[in-house]
Amino acid sequence: MNKIYEHSKDVHVKNYVVYGKTGDKKLYYEPEYKTQVSKADMEDAFLKGLLLIDDGTNKLTPVAMTAATVTTVKAGSTAVESTVWNAATT
């Protein structure tokens, strides 16, 4: 079993909010969509259960992570919809 430890930078942090641009499905640090979130930052926040994605309409909690992506789900008009969000790979 691997353990994931919080660090001093995580003390009193409830969530790390990143911004998902629905047009390109990428994650950004700021709501103006200027700097794409790094894979390392996305992975760190996800593994600690602190990642929250704001897509401009909804606040979404990712349910899965693979490589440089996380997946969120939300209720659609007729079914559950999933979205795969991408972090920067470099």
C-alpha positions in Angstrom: 0.0 0.0 0.0 1.4 3.4 -1.0 0.8 6.3 1.4 0.1 9.9 0.2 1.2 12.5 2.7 0.1 16.1 2.9 2.8 18.6 3.0 3.2 21.9 4.8 1.9 23.7 1.7 -1.4 21.8 2.0 -2.2 22.8 5.6 -5.6 24.4 5.8 -6.2 24.0 2.1 -9.7 22.7 1.3 -9.4 22.5 -2.5 -7.2 23.5 -5.4 -9.5 25.1 -7.9 -8.5 25.0 -11.6 -10.5 26.2 -14.5 -11.7 23.9 -17.3 -12.1 25.5 -20.7 -15.0 23.7 -22.3 -13.9 24.6 -25.8 -10.5 22.8 -25.7 -11.0 20.5 -22.6 -7.8 21.8 -21.0 -7.3 22.8 -17.4 -5.9 26.3 -16.5 -4.7 27.9 -13.3 -6.7 31.1 -13.8 -10.2 31.9 -15.1 -8.8 33.8 -18.0 -7.4 30.5 -19.4 -3.8 31.8 -19.8 -1.6 29.1 -18.2 -2.3 25.4 -18.6 -2.1 23.3 -15.4 0.9 21.1 -15.2 0.5 17.3 -15.0 2.5 17.3 -11.7 0.2 19.9 -10.0 -3.0 18.1 -11.3 -1.8 14.7 -10.1 -0.7 16.1 -6.7 -4.1 17.7 -6.1 -6.0 14.7 -7.4 -4.2 12.1 -5.3 -4.8 14.2 -2.2 -8.5 14.6 -3.0 -8.2 18.4 -3.3 -8.8 19.0 -7.0 -11.9 21.0 -8.0 -12.6 22.0 -11.6 -14.7 25.1 -12.4 -16.0 24.9 -16.0 -17.7 28.3 -15.8 -21.1 26.7 -14.9 -20.4 23.8 -12.6 -17.9 22.9 -9.9 -16.8 19.4 -10.6 -14.8 16.8 -8.6 -12.8 14.5 -10.8 -13.5 10.8 -10.4 -10.6 9.2 -12.4 -7.1 10.1 -13.5 -5.0 8.6 -16.2 -1.7 10.0 -17.5 -2.2 13.8 -18.0 -6.0 13.7 -17.8 -8.8 13.6 -15.2 -12.4 12.7 -15.8 -15.5 14.4 -14.3 -19.1 13.4 -14.5 -22.3 15.4 -14.3 -26.0 14.9 -14.9 -27.0 15.7 -18.5 -30.5 16.3 -19.8 -31.1 12.6 -20.5 -28.0 10.8 -19.2 -24.8 11.1 -17.1 -22.1 13.0 -19.1 -18.4 12.5 -18.7 -15.7 15.0 -19.6 -12.0 14.3 -19.9 -9.9 17.3 -19.0 -6.2 17.6 -20.1 -3.2 19.0 -18.2 0.0 20.2 -19.9 2.4 17.3 -20.4 5.6 19.4 -20.4 
